[in-house]
Amino acid sequence: MANSRENWTSRSGFIIAAVGSAVGLGNIWRFPYVAYENGGGAFLIPYLLALITAGLPLLFLDYAVGHKSNNSPPKAYRALFKGGETLGWWQVCVCIIIGLYYASVLTWAGSYVYFSIGQMWGSDPEGFFFNTYLQTTKSATFDFQFVSHLFWPIVGIWTLTLIILYGGVKKGVELSNKIFMPLLFVLFTILVIQSLRLPGAAEGLNAFFTPNWAAMMDYKVWLAAYGHTFFSLSVGFGIMVTYASYLKPKTDLTGSGLIVGFANASTEILAGIGIFAALGFMAHSAGTNVQDVVSSGIGLAFIAFPKIISSLGSGADLFGILFFTSLFVAGISSMVSILEVPIAAMQDKLKWGRKKAVTIVGGGSALVSVILFSSVNAIKLVDIVDHFINNIGIIGGALLSIISVAWFKRDALVALRDHVNRISTIQLGKGWSFTLTVITSMILLVTLSMTVYNLIMKGYDTYDFSMQFIFGWGSVIFCAVIAILLSKMKDR
């Protein structure tokens, strides 16, 4: 491998960073609300099947592609097949789009550190979150109204993210994960234990673990399960390809992948337990059903967790501050991993120095993000863009990578498998190749086709068509156009 390319200090450093990318807001914010909106227990079985049949096989593929090539996605895929660079740039663009709205959710987490002092959300965390804090507009179309208390936090988040990225792989990404990830796990476990002690917690757990077999017949539940698996594991959109490219020549890839995959899944199930136990407590207090206690899933973590924190008594302020600080920092680690993909890609393509790449890529993304998500549209834009880019951008990129390699470049797939097996303890056999080629690709093809059909015919939720077209389909079109243009540029 080239000596000029940065490396992790050790395999453990890579694992912690990979877990830091996978474990964050996606687990604690996104998983519970996706599970909530897809039937609770009805979602859990499809999610676990998605992890086994698609998540882990694709994670190993991403590791193999990045580690063997020692390059970011555009060059890594270009080395495998003709037209591969366009696919690589598609994944890079998906990361850019995710970074824009991920920073907004981080703003919410960071703000709740302050709101924990005296539990400013009061007795109505839902009304506080949507109306008092986000000041969500009732307008069906885009509303340009500026919200000053959203502006400064998101500027601060982008500043912190860029500072970490300027530090590089070892002094920035790896170091920040080593400090804060253990703290998050300790605090989050304590909080979940507290939620289990609340009156009505059992009712919430029943809603989470009891499968609704009728709901599982709904294809949307399966679409959501596979879409979330890729988002949460950080596969299919270049992060793990990029992270694996920083590994040293002899690294156990499959062992590392299993640790990351199951650490991520365990954290998500733990988050689901904590959230649904809190929902059971809220339902018990209100004398209603679990399904009726909140009106919007996307804000679930900012409604259920304040309820838990407020139940802690005299220690609530301190614990709220520590928890949301840890959640915020865990989110920062994921944010850094998302931005690392386009930064590494521009360094490889244009031979930019790290500072220049961080300034241009990170600074440009920050400007767009601040403008869009400092408005009364913040949560609407997060919901729309997240749905389109997750279900089309990520799944589409994952499907194309599998089809291109497993279907049409069988020799390349064999070479990747042999590369992994030479340095890993757990060997990839023909079962891995078969799963990728047949099971994973067929599931993704059906998932993507039904998603696109449903969005074209019915749209997403009740959002106005103009909002969906500009910010939903617009995000997808942006990725396609920029990917093609960048792949046509000559390397420097």
NORGI-V315989 format. One record per helix or strand of 3 or more residues. SS is the DSSP state (h for helix, s for strand). FROM is the first residue (numbers start at 1). TO is the last residue. If there is no record, write none. Layout:
ss & from & to
SS & FROM & TO
SS & FROM & TO
//
This chain:
ss & from & to
h & 11 & 22
h & 25 & 37
h & 41 & 69
h & 73 & 78
h & 84 & 115
h & 125 & 133
h & 148 & 166
h & 168 & 196
h & 201 & 209
h & 215 & 217
h & 219 & 233
h & 239 & 245
h & 253 & 286
h & 290 & 292
h & 297 & 299
h & 301 & 310
h & 313 & 350
h & 354 & 373
h & 378 & 407
h & 410 & 423
h & 430 & 458
h & 465 & 488
//
